[in-house]
Amino acid sequence: MNQNSKTNGANTSVKVLAIVSNGITIEAFGSVYFLPYITNPWFENAKISDVFNIEPVGRFGVRWDALDVDLAIESFIHPEKYPLIAK
């Protein structure tokens, strides 16, 4: 699901731009992020429709409901602060 809206002038749009062999690219809150499978393994074998089903969580996160995955935008910017990944 692609969520597009504006709240108090803030861009709250989130969407998946691409799924490639080593990760996914998303646009969230006006910025583009690449999420490699090595640090985000829950996307690698997921159904394409589930990966594209993304929604905003507040002003600083995204959620893939079908995958039961919630991620903070901060984890894309500073992955070293979030060393735990799913096994």
PyMOL commands that set and color helices and strands:
alter all, ss='L'
color gray80, all
select helices_A, chain A and resi 41-43+48-52+65-67+73-77+79-81
alter helices_A, ss='H'
color red, helices_A
select strands_A, chain A and resi 6-7+10-11+14-20+23-28+31-36+55-57+61-64+69-72
alter strands_A, ss='S'
color yellow, strands_A
deselect
rebuild
show_as cartoon
